[in-house]
Amino acid sequence: MKAALDRVLIEQLTQPGHRLPALENWLLDEVWSQEAFTASDNSPKDYLRHGEELVNVRENALRISASSLFGELTAPPAEERTISSFFARNQKSAVVILDGCSLREMPRLIDLAKVSRRAVLERGSSRAAVPSETEYFISDRLGLSLPKNIGPSQLTGRGELKQKNIRFYYYGQTSDHHTIRDGEESLLLWSRFPDQRYTDSMATDESMFDGIWDGLEQTWKRTVQAVPPDRKVLVTSDHGYIFLGPGLSDPGLKDVSRALEGKRYRFFGQTEQLPKAGDGLWVDPVMRLAVIAGRGHNRIQGPGAQSVYRHGALTLMEMLTPWIVLGPVN
């Protein structure tokens, strides 16, 4: 694996133009690859730690030298990497959303696809909404004319889905089971795993990643493998997450969340003064939204305060989401 930074790479990343495509390739082909997992002795927690060290160095350098990266992260995904477009191109297909799944888990998902005898037809990344929270993904990224401020559990029976000939299944727990009948509708399956794990008492270091790695198998069996075998399947996510273990945040952003009341993002009222953009904050004056831009470690209170797995802000690992298209069972 190449170093996080070298002279040639620095020159490439600091030239004018888009930087995100090269970063996506680096993340998928080197940092979060099967080769990287093997090099970590097939240990999920060691793989997570080593990969995050590389991402931390590169992303912190980019915040200082090429802050336009955050503008690229807030842009919508290419049309061909949207769920609505996938459904339009593939009649009687299925989409499985693994809530909170990130690019880190790509090797695991690819292995599970092989075990399921489904060929990987496409492998890449799409984009979370801004902020990188589930409800904004549903309204702003699904492309299914759904209103704001609803969660995935509220999608069952929605008229907007029925009008588009989509049948919905929700998995609140990894143990949830649905018998998925065949039919003429497209299928949309939503699993709350692994997002549900981020606020539990074990989410304090990289060791919890072992449980995510193992839990994906059970989730896969109840979702992807439950889809009728003749259907094409898209496996994707609504958002990723940032891992804020010791030494894996930007020291220059130590107090950046103060203007956000300790959160990773904040909407401001019409009478409130917006914080100044830059220096670790991305601000949208129309939405009246301010978001941490970079690997800032916010100091939250209440449930999840000890968790080092967070989302809601603008970082590579929160905003870039897996996009895997699988063929029918062969």
VMD Tcl script that draws the C-alpha trace (Angstrom):
set ca {
  {0.00 0.00 0.00}
  {1.26 3.47 -0.85}
  {1.91 6.06 1.82}
  {-0.86 8.48 2.73}
  {1.17 11.33 1.25}
  {4.21 11.69 -1.00}
  {5.54 14.52 -3.17}
  {3.90 13.33 -6.40}
  {0.57 12.86 -4.67}
  {0.72 16.28 -3.00}
  {1.31 17.90 -6.39}
  {-1.66 16.03 -7.86}
  {-4.00 16.90 -5.03}
  {-3.09 20.59 -4.94}
  {-3.58 21.20 -8.67}
  {-6.79 22.97 -9.77}
  {-9.70 20.70 -10.63}
  {-11.70 17.90 -9.03}
  {-9.94 15.78 -6.42}
  {-12.71 13.46 -5.31}
  {-12.49 10.86 -8.15}
  {-8.84 10.13 -7.38}
  {-9.59 9.95 -3.67}
  {-12.47 7.54 -4.26}
  {-10.17 5.26 -6.27}
  {-7.53 5.42 -3.53}
  {-10.04 4.52 -0.84}
  {-11.59 1.64 -2.79}
  {-8.49 0.18 -4.43}
  {-5.94 0.63 -1.65}
  {-7.16 1.72 1.79}
  {-10.37 -0.35 2.02}
  {-9.45 -3.21 -0.29}
  {-9.31 -6.97 0.15}
  {-5.52 -6.71 -0.07}
  {-5.48 -4.23 2.82}
  {-7.68 -6.53 4.91}
  {-5.39 -9.49 4.19}
  {-2.32 -7.38 5.06}
  {-3.95 -6.71 8.45}
  {-3.96 -10.47 9.16}
  {-7.69 -10.59 8.39}
  {-8.34 -8.69 11.62}
  {-11.22 -6.23 11.18}
  {-10.13 -3.95 14.02}
  {-6.51 -3.82 12.79}
  {-7.71 -3.16 9.25}
  {-9.91 -0.33 10.55}
  {-7.13 1.26 12.58}
  {-4.51 1.11 9.82}
  {-6.87 2.44 7.17}
  {-8.06 5.28 9.39}
  {-4.48 6.34 10.04}
  {-3.96 6.77 6.29}
  {-7.25 8.60 5.77}
  {-6.59 10.88 8.75}
  {-3.24 12.09 7.39}
  {-4.52 12.72 3.90}
  {-7.80 14.36 4.85}
  {-6.22 16.69 7.39}
  {-3.69 17.83 4.79}
  {-6.46 18.41 2.24}
  {-8.46 20.54 4.65}
  {-5.56 22.97 4.80}
  {-4.33 22.82 1.20}
  {-7.47 22.01 -0.84}
  {-10.62 22.92 1.04}
  {-12.62 22.84 -2.23}
  {-12.85 19.10 -1.53}
  {-15.76 19.82 0.81}
  {-17.65 21.52 -1.99}
  {-17.23 18.33 -4.02}
  {-18.55 16.24 -1.13}
  {-21.72 18.33 -0.87}
  {-22.56 17.97 -4.58}
  {-25.25 15.42 -5.49}
  {-24.04 12.07 -6.84}
  {-23.94 11.42 -10.57}
  {-27.39 10.53 -11.89}
  {-26.33 6.94 -12.62}
  {-25.42 6.54 -8.93}
  {-28.88 7.34 -7.58}
  {-31.44 4.82 -6.37}
  {-34.25 6.30 -8.44}
  {-32.12 5.98 -11.57}
  {-31.24 2.38 -10.70}
  {-34.91 1.49 -10.37}
  {-35.70 3.26 -13.66}
  {-32.98 1.32 -15.50}
  {-33.74 -2.05 -13.90}
  {-37.33 -3.19 -13.78}
  {-38.21 -5.74 -11.07}
  {-34.91 -5.15 -9.31}
  {-34.11 -4.79 -5.61}
  {-32.26 -2.19 -3.54}
  {-30.84 -3.07 -0.12}
  {-29.87 -0.14 2.09}
  {-27.55 -1.02 4.95}
  {-28.02 1.96 7.23}
  {-24.68 3.53 8.16}
  {-22.54 1.13 6.13}
  {-19.30 2.67 4.81}
  {-16.64 2.06 2.20}
  {-14.61 0.24 4.86}
  {-16.96 -2.73 4.69}
  {-16.61 -3.18 0.92}
  {-14.36 -6.28 1.11}
  {-16.86 -7.96 3.41}
  {-19.79 -7.15 1.12}
  {-17.90 -8.43 -1.93}
  {-17.10 -11.70 -0.14}
  {-20.73 -12.15 0.87}
  {-21.80 -11.56 -2.73}
  {-19.47 -14.35 -3.86}
  {-20.87 -16.72 -1.24}
  {-24.36 -15.84 -2.49}
  {-23.28 -16.69 -6.06}
  {-24.10 -13.19 -7.27}
  {-21.63 -11.60 -9.69}
  {-20.45 -8.08 -8.85}
  {-21.48 -6.05 -11.90}
  {-20.51 -2.64 -10.54}
  {-18.45 -1.45 -7.59}
  {-17.99 2.17 -6.60}
  {-19.38 4.88 -4.37}
  {-22.33 7.22 -4.13}
  {-23.01 10.15 -1.80}
  {-24.80 10.86 1.46}
  {-27.04 13.88 1.90}
  {-26.00 17.00 3.77}
  {-26.07 16.60 6.74}
  {-25.14 12.92 6.49}
  {-28.20 11.75 8.41}
  {-30.81 9.18 7.42}
  {-33.85 11.50 7.24}
  {-32.08 13.88 4.83}
  {-31.05 10.97 2.65}
  {-34.68 9.83 2.46}
  {-35.98 13.21 1.36}
  {-32.99 14.51 -0.65}
  {-31.24 11.46 -2.10}
  {-33.74 8.63 -2.54}
  {-35.42 10.52 -5.37}
  {-38.82 9.00 -4.59}
  {-40.70 12.24 -3.77}
  {-40.74 11.53 -0.05}
  {-41.23 14.35 2.48}
  {-38.67 15.58 4.97}
  {-38.33 14.42 8.56}
  {-39.46 10.81 8.22}
  {-37.42 7.77 9.18}
  {-37.07 4.43 7.40}
  {-39.54 2.69 9.71}
  {-42.20 5.12 8.44}
  {-41.75 4.12 4.79}
  {-43.92 1.00 5.08}
  {-47.12 1.53 3.12}
  {-46.16 4.98 1.82}
  {-48.23 6.01 -1.20}
  {-45.19 7.56 -2.90}
  {-43.60 4.11 -3.10}
  {-46.78 2.38 -4.24}
  {-47.16 4.92 -7.05}
  {-43.69 3.94 -8.28}
  {-44.48 0.23 -7.96}
  {-42.03 -0.30 -5.09}
  {-42.65 -2.73 -2.20}
  {-40.82 -1.86 1.04}
  {-39.41 -4.03 3.86}
  {-37.91 -2.67 7.08}
  {-35.44 -4.50 9.36}
  {-35.16 -2.74 12.71}
  {-33.01 -5.52 14.19}
  {-30.58 -8.00 12.64}
  {-32.91 -10.77 13.82}
  {-35.91 -9.39 11.89}
  {-37.16 -11.69 9.15}
  {-39.44 -11.13 6.15}
  {-40.64 -13.63 3.61}
  {-40.21 -11.70 0.38}
  {-42.67 -12.86 -2.20}
  {-42.07 -12.42 -5.89}
  {-44.22 -10.13 -8.00}
  {-44.08 -7.30 -10.48}
  {-42.96 -4.61 -8.02}
  {-39.41 -3.47 -7.43}
  {-38.15 -4.13 -3.91}
  {-36.65 -1.74 -1.37}
  {-35.17 -3.30 1.78}
  {-33.83 -1.17 4.63}
  {-31.72 -2.61 7.46}
  {-30.80 -0.54 10.53}
  {-27.55 -2.50 10.83}
  {-24.81 -1.35 11.38}
  {-26.01 2.16 12.34}
  {-27.85 0.86 15.40}
  {-24.51 -0.23 16.88}
  {-22.82 3.18 16.96}
  {-24.36 4.37 20.23}
  {-24.12 1.17 22.23}
  {-21.75 0.69 25.17}
  {-19.20 -1.16 23.01}
  {-18.68 1.71 20.55}
  {-15.66 3.15 22.34}
  {-12.78 1.76 20.27}
  {-11.92 -0.22 17.16}
  {-12.82 -3.58 18.73}
  {-16.51 -3.00 17.98}
  {-15.64 -3.19 14.29}
  {-15.16 -6.94 14.72}
  {-18.85 -7.16 15.61}
  {-19.85 -5.09 12.60}
  {-17.83 -7.40 10.35}
  {-19.52 -10.48 11.82}
  {-22.99 -8.95 11.96}
  {-22.99 -8.16 8.26}
  {-23.29 -11.88 7.47}
  {-26.56 -12.27 9.35}
  {-27.89 -9.02 7.90}
  {-26.93 -10.14 4.38}
  {-28.71 -13.48 4.76}
  {-31.95 -11.80 5.82}
  {-31.85 -9.11 3.14}
  {-29.84 -9.81 -0.03}
  {-30.24 -13.58 0.13}
  {-33.97 -13.22 0.77}
  {-34.45 -11.39 -2.54}
  {-35.82 -13.59 -5.36}
  {-32.73 -15.06 -7.08}
  {-33.51 -13.81 -10.59}
  {-33.37 -10.14 -9.61}
  {-30.51 -7.70 -9.93}
  {-29.65 -6.17 -6.53}
  {-28.11 -2.83 -5.58}
  {-26.44 -2.78 -2.15}
  {-25.81 0.73 -0.86}
  {-26.08 2.95 2.22}
  {-27.61 6.23 3.35}
  {-24.41 7.51 5.00}
  {-21.05 6.36 6.27}
  {-19.37 7.27 9.56}
  {-16.18 8.73 10.93}
  {-14.00 6.77 13.37}
  {-12.59 9.13 16.00}
  {-10.20 6.89 17.88}
  {-7.17 8.39 19.66}
  {-5.02 10.41 17.27}
  {-7.54 10.14 14.43}
  {-8.91 13.66 14.33}
  {-7.61 17.01 13.12}
  {-5.96 18.91 16.02}
  {-6.67 22.16 14.16}
  {-10.40 21.54 14.63}
  {-10.32 21.01 18.38}
  {-13.00 23.61 19.20}
  {-14.81 23.82 15.87}
  {-18.05 22.32 17.20}
  {-18.45 25.08 19.78}
  {-20.45 27.16 17.29}
  {-22.63 24.09 16.69}
  {-23.36 23.53 20.40}
  {-21.18 20.42 20.39}
  {-22.96 18.79 17.44}
  {-21.56 17.77 14.05}
  {-24.04 20.10 12.33}
  {-26.63 22.66 13.30}
  {-29.52 24.47 11.64}
  {-29.77 28.14 12.65}
  {-32.97 30.11 13.12}
  {-33.80 33.09 10.95}
  {-32.91 35.53 13.70}
  {-29.63 33.83 14.65}
  {-26.28 34.88 13.26}
  {-24.65 32.25 11.09}
  {-21.07 31.33 11.91}
  {-18.36 32.28 9.44}
  {-17.59 29.66 6.80}
  {-14.07 28.25 6.65}
  {-11.64 27.15 9.32}
  {-13.40 23.82 9.68}
  {-16.99 24.90 9.03}
  {-19.07 24.56 5.86}
  {-22.03 26.93 5.84}
  {-25.09 27.01 3.58}
  {-26.83 30.38 4.07}
  {-29.97 29.23 2.21}
  {-30.47 26.16 4.39}
  {-29.07 28.11 7.37}
  {-26.94 25.09 8.07}
  {-23.40 24.85 9.43}
  {-21.48 21.56 9.34}
  {-18.07 20.44 10.54}
  {-15.84 20.25 7.45}
  {-13.01 17.89 8.32}
  {-12.10 15.41 10.99}
  {-13.25 17.46 13.97}
  {-13.96 15.52 17.16}
  {-17.10 17.10 18.61}
  {-17.69 16.78 22.35}
  {-21.33 15.77 22.70}
  {-23.39 15.21 25.83}
  {-25.88 12.47 26.60}
  {-26.36 9.09 24.81}
  {-23.50 8.16 22.54}
  {-21.07 10.63 24.17}
  {-18.43 7.90 24.54}
  {-18.87 6.58 21.01}
  {-16.01 7.09 18.56}
  {-18.29 6.21 15.63}
  {-20.14 9.34 14.47}
  {-21.81 10.84 11.41}
  {-23.53 14.05 10.35}
  {-20.58 16.13 9.12}
  {-18.44 16.50 5.98}
  {-15.65 13.95 5.80}
  {-14.70 11.38 3.20}
  {-15.87 8.46 5.31}
  {-19.21 10.03 6.30}
  {-20.15 11.28 2.84}
  {-18.95 8.53 0.48}
  {-21.18 5.47 0.51}
  {-20.80 1.97 -1.01}
  {-22.46 1.23 -4.35}
  {-22.44 -2.43 -5.37}
  {-24.62 -3.80 -8.17}
  {-25.07 -7.59 -8.11}
  {-26.36 -9.85 -10.85}
  {-28.93 -12.63 -10.41}
  {-27.90 -15.80 -8.59}
  {-25.93 -18.04 -10.94}
}
mol new
graphics top color blue
foreach p $ca { graphics top sphere $p radius 0.5 }
foreach p [lrange $ca 0 end-1] q [lrange $ca 1 end] { graphics top cylinder $p $q radius 0.2 }
display resetview
